[in-house]
Amino acid sequence: MNPNAKMLVVSGNNHILKKLDWQDHVPNPNRSIRQYLTDRRRKLRIFSIGQIIGESIDDCEFRERFSDYEGTVAVDLDELFAGWRLGIVESTALKPAEGWELLDGVIVY
């Protein structure tokens, strides 16, 4: 086994979130895949990238600001985007969270 090996895993947006802090009324609040993996392999380095499609109907500030650009826009999420609505979680029963708490980056196309 090569400890320096890298792997790319493509999964649905809800499966890439760094944490799932569910609202109190959710009956079976599971943790995110990332939380389970981190518990099992503390040294595992994970980078979560969400995708935002320009034609989406989700209320998403990233889509509103970047979808008109020609081509694709990739953004590292940090405090510069405080308060921005992240459409991929708008229809979930998660407690409000900042984008960088849920993802490391987004790709808007």
FIKOL-978035 format. One record per atom (N, C-alpha, C, CB): x, y, z; atom name. Coordinates in steps of 0.02 Angstrom, whole numbers, plus 50000, padded with zeros to 5 digits. Glycine has a CB too. Example, Ala and Ser with C-alpha at 12.3 -4.5 7.8 and 13.67 -1.06 7.14 Angstrom:
c1:c2:c3:name
50660:49716:50390:N;
50615:49775:50390:CA;
50660:49835:50390:C;
50565:49776:50452:CB;
50642:49888:50354:N;
50684:49947:50357:CA;
50645:50002:50394:C;
50704:49970:50286:CB;
***
This chain:
c1:c2:c3:name
50042:49941:50000:N;
50000:50000:50000:CA;
50045:50062:50000:C;
49952:50000:50061:CB;
50029:50109:49957:N;
50067:50171:49951:CA;
50034:50226:49993:C;
50073:50193:49876:CB;
50065:50249:50047:N;
50034:50301:50089:CA;
50029:50368:50054:C;
50073:50308:50153:CB;
50064:50379:49999:N;
50061:50442:49962:CA;
50012:50440:49904:C;
50130:50460:49937:CB;
49977:50385:49896:N;
49929:50378:49841:CA;
49873:50428:49849:C;
49902:50306:49838:CB;
49846:50451:49793:N;
49791:50498:49793:CA;
49731:50465:49760:C;
49809:50564:49757:CB;
49672:50488:49781:N;
49611:50460:49753:CA;
49561:50516:49741:C;
49582:50406:49801:CB;
49526:50512:49686:N;
49472:50559:49671:CA;
49407:50520:49675:C;
49481:50593:49600:CB;
49361:50544:49717:N;
49296:50512:49724:CA;
49244:50562:49704:C;
49285:50487:49798:CB;
49201:50544:49657:N;
49148:50588:49634:CA;
49083:50562:49665:C;
49144:50591:49556:CB;
49049:50605:49702:N;
48986:50585:49733:CA;
48937:50643:49730:C;
48997:50561:49806:CB;
48877:50631:49751:N;
48826:50684:49751:CA;
48843:50739:49801:C;
48758:50654:49767:CB;
48814:50798:49790:N;
48830:50856:49831:CA;
48819:50845:49906:C;
48790:50914:49809:CB;
48765:50813:49925:N;
48753:50803:49996:CA;
48804:50756:50028:C;
48684:50776:50007:CB;
48836:50714:49988:N;
48885:50666:50015:CA;
48954:50697:50023:C;
48889:50606:49971:CB;
48966:50756:49996:N;
49032:50787:50001:CA;
49036:50839:50057:C;
49050:50818:49936:CB;
48981:50854:50088:N;
48982:50906:50141:CA;
49027:50885:50198:C;
48910:50919:50167:CB;
49065:50932:50225:N;
49112:50918:50279:CA;
49076:50898:50343:C;
49156:50977:50291:CB;
49018:50926:50354:N;
48980:50908:50414:CA;
48905:50912:50398:C;
48998:50956:50474:CB;
48867:50876:50437:N;
48795:50878:50431:CA;
48768:50894:50501:C;
48765:50810:50404:CB;
48754:50957:50513:N;
48727:50978:50577:CA;
48652:50986:50567:C;
48761:51046:50602:CB;
48616:50932:50580:N;
48545:50929:50565:CA;
48503:50971:50613:C;
48521:50857:50567:CB;
48447:50995:50590:N;
48400:51030:50633:CA;
48373:50980:50684:C;
48342:51063:50592:CB;
48349:51006:50740:N;
48328:50964:50796:CA;
48271:50916:50780:C;
48309:51007:50854:CB;
48229:50931:50732:N;
48171:50889:50717:CA;
48188:50829:50672:C;
48118:50929:50684:CB;
48249:50823:50647:N;
48268:50767:50604:CA;
48272:50703:50646:C;
48336:50781:50567:CB;
48234:50651:50629:N;
48229:50592:50672:CA;
48292:50548:50673:C;
48172:50550:50649:CB;
48328:50541:50618:N;
48388:50498:50616:CA;
48446:50538:50588:C;
48376:50435:50574:CB;
48476:50581:50628:N;
48529:50625:50603:CA;
48595:50589:50593:C;
48539:50684:50650:CB;
48610:50569:50532:N;
48675:50538:50517:CA;
48728:50592:50508:C;
48670:50494:50453:CB;
48790:50571:50518:N;
48845:50617:50506:CA;
48865:50614:50433:C;
48905:50600:50552:CB;
48907:50659:50412:N;
48931:50659:50343:CA;
48982:50603:50333:C;
48961:50727:50325:CB;
48990:50583:50270:N;
49041:50533:50253:CA;
49109:50557:50276:C;
49041:50519:50177:CB;
49122:50621:50267:N;
49187:50649:50287:CA;
49198:50641:50362:C;
49191:50723:50268:CB;
49147:50651:50403:N;
49154:50642:50475:CA;
49169:50570:50492:C;
49090:50665:50511:CB;
49136:50522:50460:N;
49150:50452:50472:CA;
49221:50433:50452:C;
49099:50408:50434:CB;
49243:50457:50393:N;
49310:50443:50369:CA;
49364:50472:50415:C;
49320:50469:50299:CB;
49352:50533:50438:N;
49401:50566:50482:CA;
49407:50529:50548:C;
49380:50639:50494:CB;
49352:50503:50573:N;
49354:50464:50635:CA;
49396:50401:50627:C;
49284:50445:50657:CB;
49392:50370:50569:N;
49428:50307:50557:CA;
49501:50317:50539:C;
49394:50268:50501:CB;
49516:50372:50502:N;
49584:50385:50478:CA;
49600:50459:50490:C;
49592:50367:50403:CB;
49624:50475:50549:N;
49637:50544:50569:CA;
49683:50582:50522:C;
49666:50546:50639:CB;
49731:50549:50492:N;
49779:50582:50449:CA;
49756:50588:50376:C;
49845:50545:50451:CB;
49698:50563:50361:N;
49672:50566:50294:CA;
49658:50639:50275:C;
49608:50524:50287:CB;
49686:50660:50218:N;
49675:50729:50194:CA;
49619:50728:50143:C;
49740:50759:50164:CB;
49567:50767:50156:N;
49509:50768:50113:CA;
49495:50840:50093:C;
49447:50737:50148:CB;
49477:50850:50029:N;
49458:50916:50003:CA;
49392:50907:49968:C;
49513:50945:49955:CB;
49340:50942:49991:N;
49272:50935:49964:CA;
49256:50993:49917:C;
49221:50932:50021:CB;
49236:50975:49856:N;
49218:51025:49806:CA;
49146:51013:49784:C;
49267:51023:49745:CB;
49104:51064:49791:N;
49035:51060:49769:CA;
49027:51087:49699:C;
48989:51097:49817:CB;
48977:51065:49664:N;
48964:51091:49597:CA;
48899:51130:49597:C;
48962:51033:49545:CB;
48900:51185:49563:N;
48841:51228:49557:CA;
48829:51240:49483:C;
48850:51296:49596:CB;
48771:51219:49460:N;
48754:51224:49390:CA;
48717:51290:49377:C;
48711:51164:49367:CB;
48738:51327:49327:N;
48711:51393:49312:CA;
48637:51396:49303:C;
48743:51419:49252:CB;
48606:51345:49275:N;
48534:51346:49263:CA;
48493:51323:49323:C;
48517:51304:49203:CB;
48525:51307:49378:N;
48489:51282:49436:CA;
48439:51333:49462:C;
48539:51263:49492:CB;
48384:51309:49490:N;
48334:51354:49518:CA;
48347:51368:49592:C;
48264:51325:49509:CB;
48397:51336:49621:N;
48413:51347:49692:CA;
48431:51419:49705:C;
48471:51302:49714:CB;
48413:51444:49763:N;
48430:51511:49784:CA;
48503:51510:49806:C;
48383:51536:49842:CB;
48548:51530:49761:N;
48620:51522:49773:CA;
48658:51583:49750:C;
48646:51459:49737:CB;
48691:51615:49796:N;
48728:51676:49780:CA;
48788:51661:49735:C;
48751:51710:49843:CB;
48818:51602:49742:N;
48874:51584:49699:CA;
48851:51578:49626:C;
48907:51518:49722:CB;
48794:51546:49615:N;
48766:51541:49548:CA;
48749:51609:49521:C;
48703:51496:49549:CB;
48717:51652:49562:N;
48698:51718:49540:CA;
48759:51760:49520:C;
48659:51754:49594:CB;
48813:51755:49557:N;
48872:51797:49544:CA;
48918:51770:49489:C;
48911:51804:49606:CB;
48923:51704:49482:N;
48974:51676:49438:CA;
48948:51640:49376:C;
49016:51629:49476:CB;
48884:51625:49371:N;
48860:51584:49314:CA;
48862:51621:49248:C;
48790:51561:49328:CB;
48865:51686:49248:N;
48867:51723:49184:CA;
48937:51726:49154:C;
48842:51794:49195:CB;
48987:51704:49191:N;
49055:51704:49164:CA;
49060:51652:49109:C;
49107:51689:49220:CB;
49101:51666:49060:N;
49115:51618:49006:CA;
49156:51561:49036:C;
49153:51652:48946:CB;
49134:51500:49027:N;
49171:51442:49053:CA;
49153:51426:49125:C;
49245:51455:49047:CB;
49202:51401:49160:N;
49192:51375:49228:CA;
49231:51418:49278:C;
49214:51302:49233:CB;
49202:51428:49337:N;
49235:51466:49390:CA;
49245:51419:49450:C;
49194:51530:49409:CB;
49306:51415:49475:N;
49322:51376:49534:CA;
49339:51424:49591:C;
49381:51325:49521:CB;
49312:51412:49650:N;
49320:51457:49706:CA;
49339:51417:49769:C;
49256:51499:49718:CB;
49393:51437:49802:N;
49408:51411:49869:CA;
49365:51448:49918:C;
49485:51418:49886:CB;
49328:51412:49960:N;
49284:51446:50007:CA;
49321:51465:50071:C;
49224:51400:50024:CB;
49310:51526:50093:N;
49338:51551:50155:CA;
49294:51608:50180:C;
49411:51575:50146:CB;
49318:51644:50230:N;
49278:51697:50262:CA;
49258:51754:50214:C;
49317:51725:50319:CB;
49291:51760:50157:N;
49272:51811:50108:CA;
49200:51802:50084:C;
49319:51810:50048:CB;
49174:51742:50090:N;
49107:51726:50066:CA;
49057:51720:50124:C;
49108:51662:50025:CB;
49072:51752:50180:N;
49027:51749:50238:CA;
48958:51774:50220:C;
49056:51791:50297:CB;
48907:51736:50238:N;
48838:51755:50226:CA;
48811:51738:50158:C;
48832:51827:50236:CB;
48853:51712:50113:N;
48830:51694:50046:CA;
48786:51631:50050:C;
48890:51682:49997:CB;
48729:51632:50014:N;
48685:51574:50012:CA;
48715:51520:49967:C;
48614:51594:49986:CB;
48715:51459:49991:N;
48742:51402:49954:CA;
48683:51358:49934:C;
48794:51363:49997:CB;
48663:51362:49871:N;
48603:51330:49847:CA;
48598:51255:49858:C;
48596:51343:49776:CB;
48654:51219:49858:N;
48650:51147:49865:CA;
48626:51124:49933:C;
48718:51117:49851:CB;
48623:51169:49982:N;
48597:51149:50048:CA;
48532:51185:50065:C;
48648:51164:50101:CB;
48506:51226:50019:N;
48445:51265:50033:CA;
48385:51221:50048:C;
48430:51310:49975:CB;
48381:51163:50018:N;
48322:51120:50027:CA;
48334:51063:50076:C;
48301:51092:49960:CB;
48387:51068:50116:N;
48401:51017:50166:CA;
48378:51040:50234:C;
48476:50999:50167:CB;
48375:50995:50281:N;
48356:51011:50350:CA;
48418:51022:50393:C;
48312:50955:50379:CB;
48469:51054:50364:N;
48530:51070:50402:CA;
48521:51136:50438:C;
48592:51072:50356:CB;
48554:51142:50495:N;
48556:51207:50529:CA;
48598:51254:50486:C;
48586:51200:50601:CB;
48584:51319:50488:N;
48622:51366:50448:CA;
48697:51361:50462:C;
48598:51438:50462:CB;
48736:51364:50409:N;
48809:51360:50415:CA;
48840:51400:50358:C;
48834:51286:50414:CB;
48899:51425:50369:N;
48936:51460:50316:CA;
48962:51409:50265:C;
48995:51501:50346:CB;
48970:51432:50204:N;
48992:51389:50150:CA;
49057:51352:50165:C;
49000:51428:50088:CB;
49106:51387:50194:N;
49171:51356:50207:CA;
49167:51304:50263:C;
49222:51409:50226:CB;
49114:51305:50303:N;
49104:51253:50354:CA;
49079:51188:50322:C;
49055:51277:50408:CB;
49050:51194:50263:N;
49021:51136:50229:CA;
49063:51109:50172:C;
48953:51153:50203:CB;
49099:51153:50138:N;
49139:51134:50080:CA;
49206:51172:50080:C;
49102:51149:50014:CB;
49255:51144:50048:N;
49319:51179:50040:CA;
49319:51223:49978:C;
49376:51129:50036:CB;
49278:51205:49930:N;
49275:51244:49868:CA;
49213:51228:49828:C;
49337:51232:49826:CB;
49200:51269:49779:N;
49144:51257:49733:CA;
49167:51269:49661:C;
49083:51302:49750:CB;
49135:51235:49616:N;
49144:51246:49544:CA;
49077:51267:49517:C;
49172:51182:49507:CB;
49076:51325:49484:N;
49014:51351:49455:CA;
49020:51347:49379:C;
49000:51425:49479:CB;
48971:51316:49349:N;
48971:51312:49275:CA;
48901:51315:49248:C;
49005:51247:49252:CB;
***
